[in-house]
């Protein structure tokens, strides 16, 4: 019996590239960097030697965005800069136009007279509520 053979030409398979996972990693790192840049610029910096006042109970909630900072020597800061009396009155009137509450971050070494004076000025500007932002005593 005679055999007939015919050569079969198979196409050469081109290997497919594997999906490169480094692109996804680059995207994640970029998004993390972007998040850290945005998060670091949302809140203005506190004065250099600021130490948070401490409290032992949590009753209220407050938003520190747009709030004031009362330092050890009674100076008032807003948006990373110190306010003089004229700027403070203008800022309080602006806040009173938008809301009836004011948030103040208080240094634990601030004298009570400074807090009372700021509260009186806030009330005369038309603000009804004053939230003092502190940290929990014994906390991290």
ChimeraX commands (.cxc) that place a marker at each C-alpha (Angstrom):
marker #1 position 0.00,0.00,0.00 radius 0.5
marker #1 position 1.33,3.31,-0.98 radius 0.5
marker #1 position 1.14,6.24,1.32 radius 0.5
marker #1 position 0.67,9.72,0.15 radius 0.5
marker #1 position 1.81,12.47,2.41 radius 0.5
marker #1 position 1.22,16.08,2.03 radius 0.5
marker #1 position 3.06,18.64,4.05 radius 0.5
marker #1 position 0.79,20.70,6.31 radius 0.5
marker #1 position 1.86,24.21,7.01 radius 0.5
marker #1 position 0.72,25.41,10.40 radius 0.5
marker #1 position 0.78,29.04,11.13 radius 0.5
marker #1 position 3.29,30.08,13.70 radius 0.5
marker #1 position 1.52,31.19,16.82 radius 0.5
marker #1 position 2.43,34.64,17.97 radius 0.5
marker #1 position 2.57,34.72,21.73 radius 0.5
marker #1 position 0.20,37.27,23.25 radius 0.5
marker #1 position 1.66,39.81,25.57 radius 0.5
marker #1 position 0.65,39.51,29.15 radius 0.5
marker #1 position -1.28,42.43,30.52 radius 0.5
marker #1 position 1.15,44.78,32.21 radius 0.5
marker #1 position 0.05,45.24,35.82 radius 0.5
marker #1 position 2.48,48.09,36.43 radius 0.5
marker #1 position 0.07,50.51,34.75 radius 0.5
marker #1 position -2.55,49.86,37.41 radius 0.5
marker #1 position 0.07,50.33,40.12 radius 0.5
marker #1 position 1.14,53.65,38.61 radius 0.5
marker #1 position -2.49,54.80,38.58 radius 0.5
marker #1 position -2.96,53.87,42.23 radius 0.5
marker #1 position 0.23,55.66,43.28 radius 0.5
marker #1 position -0.75,58.75,41.28 radius 0.5
marker #1 position -4.23,58.86,42.85 radius 0.5
marker #1 position -2.74,58.43,46.33 radius 0.5
marker #1 position -0.32,61.28,45.70 radius 0.5
marker #1 position -3.15,63.46,44.44 radius 0.5
marker #1 position -5.24,62.65,47.52 radius 0.5
marker #1 position -2.40,63.52,49.88 radius 0.5
marker #1 position -1.77,66.83,48.13 radius 0.5
marker #1 position -5.43,67.81,48.31 radius 0.5
marker #1 position -5.88,66.63,51.90 radius 0.5
marker #1 position -2.85,68.59,53.03 radius 0.5
marker #1 position -4.23,71.85,51.65 radius 0.5
marker #1 position -7.81,71.64,52.90 radius 0.5
marker #1 position -7.13,72.81,56.44 radius 0.5
marker #1 position -5.03,75.88,57.12 radius 0.5
marker #1 position -2.10,75.32,59.48 radius 0.5
marker #1 position -2.40,76.05,63.18 radius 0.5
marker #1 position -0.07,78.52,64.87 radius 0.5
marker #1 position 3.39,77.17,65.65 radius 0.5
marker #1 position 3.08,76.49,69.42 radius 0.5
marker #1 position -0.62,75.52,69.49 radius 0.5
marker #1 position -1.61,72.88,72.07 radius 0.5
marker #1 position -5.17,71.54,72.00 radius 0.5
marker #1 position -7.42,72.05,75.01 radius 0.5
marker #1 position -8.65,68.78,76.51 radius 0.5
marker #1 position -12.10,67.64,77.54 radius 0.5
marker #1 position -13.42,64.54,79.26 radius 0.5
marker #1 position -16.76,64.16,77.48 radius 0.5
marker #1 position -18.05,64.55,73.96 radius 0.5
marker #1 position -21.46,66.13,73.68 radius 0.5
marker #1 position -21.49,67.99,70.41 radius 0.5
marker #1 position -20.15,67.86,66.93 radius 0.5
marker #1 position -18.57,70.65,65.00 radius 0.5
marker #1 position -16.99,71.46,61.69 radius 0.5
marker #1 position -13.63,73.22,61.88 radius 0.5
marker #1 position -13.83,74.44,58.28 radius 0.5
marker #1 position -14.17,78.22,58.40 radius 0.5
marker #1 position -13.67,78.28,62.16 radius 0.5
marker #1 position -11.29,80.33,64.26 radius 0.5
marker #1 position -8.23,79.41,66.29 radius 0.5
marker #1 position -7.69,81.00,69.71 radius 0.5
marker #1 position -4.04,80.84,70.74 radius 0.5
marker #1 position -2.28,80.88,74.08 radius 0.5
marker #1 position -1.82,84.65,74.11 radius 0.5
marker #1 position -5.44,85.36,73.06 radius 0.5
marker #1 position -4.66,86.01,69.38 radius 0.5
marker #1 position -7.30,84.89,66.91 radius 0.5
marker #1 position -6.33,83.14,63.67 radius 0.5
marker #1 position -8.42,82.30,60.62 radius 0.5
marker #1 position -7.33,80.54,57.43 radius 0.5
marker #1 position -3.70,80.38,58.55 radius 0.5
marker #1 position -3.25,84.07,59.35 radius 0.5
marker #1 position -3.63,86.16,62.48 radius 0.5
marker #1 position -6.60,88.54,62.58 radius 0.5
marker #1 position -6.52,91.99,64.10 radius 0.5
marker #1 position -9.64,93.46,65.77 radius 0.5
marker #1 position -11.01,94.98,62.55 radius 0.5
marker #1 position -10.49,91.78,60.55 radius 0.5
marker #1 position -12.00,89.72,63.37 radius 0.5
marker #1 position -15.19,91.80,63.44 radius 0.5
marker #1 position -15.49,91.56,59.64 radius 0.5
marker #1 position -14.91,87.79,59.76 radius 0.5
marker #1 position -17.54,87.34,62.49 radius 0.5
marker #1 position -20.10,89.34,60.52 radius 0.5
marker #1 position -19.39,87.21,57.44 radius 0.5
marker #1 position -19.82,83.99,59.46 radius 0.5
marker #1 position -23.01,85.35,61.06 radius 0.5
marker #1 position -24.43,86.00,57.60 radius 0.5
marker #1 position -23.88,82.37,56.59 radius 0.5
marker #1 position -24.67,80.56,59.84 radius 0.5
marker #1 position -25.64,81.17,63.43 radius 0.5
marker #1 position -22.80,79.03,64.86 radius 0.5
marker #1 position -19.06,79.61,65.21 radius 0.5
marker #1 position -16.40,76.96,65.76 radius 0.5
marker #1 position -13.26,77.86,67.71 radius 0.5
marker #1 position -10.22,75.64,68.18 radius 0.5
marker #1 position -8.85,76.51,71.62 radius 0.5
marker #1 position -5.30,76.27,72.93 radius 0.5
marker #1 position -5.27,74.65,76.37 radius 0.5
marker #1 position -3.15,77.49,77.77 radius 0.5
marker #1 position -5.62,80.22,76.72 radius 0.5
marker #1 position -6.91,82.38,79.54 radius 0.5
marker #1 position -10.63,82.23,80.16 radius 0.5
marker #1 position -10.88,86.01,79.75 radius 0.5
marker #1 position -9.83,85.66,76.09 radius 0.5
marker #1 position -12.47,82.97,75.49 radius 0.5
marker #1 position -15.14,85.12,77.19 radius 0.5
marker #1 position -14.13,88.20,75.16 radius 0.5
marker #1 position -14.34,86.25,71.90 radius 0.5
marker #1 position -17.72,84.82,72.92 radius 0.5
marker #1 position -19.05,88.31,73.71 radius 0.5
marker #1 position -17.79,89.63,70.38 radius 0.5
marker #1 position -19.37,86.69,68.56 radius 0.5
marker #1 position -22.72,87.26,70.29 radius 0.5
marker #1 position -22.65,90.97,69.44 radius 0.5
marker #1 position -22.04,90.01,65.79 radius 0.5
marker #1 position -25.23,87.98,65.74 radius 0.5
marker #1 position -23.91,84.45,66.31 radius 0.5
marker #1 position -26.12,82.27,68.52 radius 0.5
marker #1 position -23.88,79.23,69.12 radius 0.5
marker #1 position -20.22,78.81,69.94 radius 0.5
marker #1 position -18.50,75.41,69.65 radius 0.5
marker #1 position -15.11,75.01,71.32 radius 0.5
marker #1 position -13.11,72.27,69.63 radius 0.5
marker #1 position -10.91,70.25,71.99 radius 0.5
marker #1 position -9.27,66.84,72.15 radius 0.5
marker #1 position -10.29,64.07,74.50 radius 0.5
marker #1 position -8.16,63.98,77.66 radius 0.5
marker #1 position -5.97,60.88,77.82 radius 0.5
marker #1 position -6.55,60.17,74.13 radius 0.5
marker #1 position -3.94,59.79,71.41 radius 0.5
marker link #1:1,2 radius 0.2
marker link #1:2,3 radius 0.2
marker link #1:3,4 radius 0.2
marker link #1:4,5 radius 0.2
marker link #1:5,6 radius 0.2
marker link #1:6,7 radius 0.2
marker link #1:7,8 radius 0.2
marker link #1:8,9 radius 0.2
marker link #1:9,10 radius 0.2
marker link #1:10,11 radius 0.2
marker link #1:11,12 radius 0.2
marker link #1:12,13 radius 0.2
marker link #1:13,14 radius 0.2
marker link #1:14,15 radius 0.2
marker link #1:15,16 radius 0.2
marker link #1:16,17 radius 0.2
marker link #1:17,18 radius 0.2
marker link #1:18,19 radius 0.2
marker link #1:19,20 radius 0.2
marker link #1:20,21 radius 0.2
marker link #1:21,22 radius 0.2
marker link #1:22,23 radius 0.2
marker link #1:23,24 radius 0.2
marker link #1:24,25 radius 0.2
marker link #1:25,26 radius 0.2
marker link #1:26,27 radius 0.2
marker link #1:27,28 radius 0.2
marker link #1:28,29 radius 0.2
marker link #1:29,30 radius 0.2
marker link #1:30,31 radius 0.2
marker link #1:31,32 radius 0.2
marker link #1:32,33 radius 0.2
marker link #1:33,34 radius 0.2
marker link #1:34,35 radius 0.2
marker link #1:35,36 radius 0.2
marker link #1:36,37 radius 0.2
marker link #1:37,38 radius 0.2
marker link #1:38,39 radius 0.2
marker link #1:39,40 radius 0.2
marker link #1:40,41 radius 0.2
marker link #1:41,42 radius 0.2
marker link #1:42,43 radius 0.2
marker link #1:43,44 radius 0.2
marker link #1:44,45 radius 0.2
marker link #1:45,46 radius 0.2
marker link #1:46,47 radius 0.2
marker link #1:47,48 radius 0.2
marker link #1:48,49 radius 0.2
marker link #1:49,50 radius 0.2
marker link #1:50,51 radius 0.2
marker link #1:51,52 radius 0.2
marker link #1:52,53 radius 0.2
marker link #1:53,54 radius 0.2
marker link #1:54,55 radius 0.2
marker link #1:55,56 radius 0.2
marker link #1:56,57 radius 0.2
marker link #1:57,58 radius 0.2
marker link #1:58,59 radius 0.2
marker link #1:59,60 radius 0.2
marker link #1:60,61 radius 0.2
marker link #1:61,62 radius 0.2
marker link #1:62,63 radius 0.2
marker link #1:63,64 radius 0.2
marker link #1:64,65 radius 0.2
marker link #1:65,66 radius 0.2
marker link #1:66,67 radius 0.2
marker link #1:67,68 radius 0.2
marker link #1:68,69 radius 0.2
marker link #1:69,70 radius 0.2
marker link #1:70,71 radius 0.2
marker link #1:71,72 radius 0.2
marker link #1:72,73 radius 0.2
marker link #1:73,74 radius 0.2
marker link #1:74,75 radius 0.2
marker link #1:75,76 radius 0.2
marker link #1:76,77 radius 0.2
marker link #1:77,78 radius 0.2
marker link #1:78,79 radius 0.2
marker link #1:79,80 radius 0.2
marker link #1:80,81 radius 0.2
marker link #1:81,82 radius 0.2
marker link #1:82,83 radius 0.2
marker link #1:83,84 radius 0.2
marker link #1:84,85 radius 0.2
marker link #1:85,86 radius 0.2
marker link #1:86,87 radius 0.2
marker link #1:87,88 radius 0.2
marker link #1:88,89 radius 0.2
marker link #1:89,90 radius 0.2
marker link #1:90,91 radius 0.2
marker link #1:91,92 radius 0.2
marker link #1:92,93 radius 0.2
marker link #1:93,94 radius 0.2
marker link #1:94,95 radius 0.2
marker link #1:95,96 radius 0.2
marker link #1:96,97 radius 0.2
marker link #1:97,98 radius 0.2
marker link #1:98,99 radius 0.2
marker link #1:99,100 radius 0.2
marker link #1:100,101 radius 0.2
marker link #1:101,102 radius 0.2
marker link #1:102,103 radius 0.2
marker link #1:103,104 radius 0.2
marker link #1:104,105 radius 0.2
marker link #1:105,106 radius 0.2
marker link #1:106,107 radius 0.2
marker link #1:107,108 radius 0.2
marker link #1:108,109 radius 0.2
marker link #1:109,110 radius 0.2
marker link #1:110,111 radius 0.2
marker link #1:111,112 radius 0.2
marker link #1:112,113 radius 0.2
marker link #1:113,114 radius 0.2
marker link #1:114,115 radius 0.2
marker link #1:115,116 radius 0.2
marker link #1:116,117 radius 0.2
marker link #1:117,118 radius 0.2
marker link #1:118,119 radius 0.2
marker link #1:119,120 radius 0.2
marker link #1:120,121 radius 0.2
marker link #1:121,122 radius 0.2
marker link #1:122,123 radius 0.2
marker link #1:123,124 radius 0.2
marker link #1:124,125 radius 0.2
marker link #1:125,126 radius 0.2
marker link #1:126,127 radius 0.2
marker link #1:127,128 radius 0.2
marker link #1:128,129 radius 0.2
marker link #1:129,130 radius 0.2
marker link #1:130,131 radius 0.2
marker link #1:131,132 radius 0.2
marker link #1:132,133 radius 0.2
marker link #1:133,134 radius 0.2
marker link #1:134,135 radius 0.2
marker link #1:135,136 radius 0.2
marker link #1:136,137 radius 0.2
marker link #1:137,138 radius 0.2
marker link #1:138,139 radius 0.2
marker link #1:139,140 radius 0.2
view
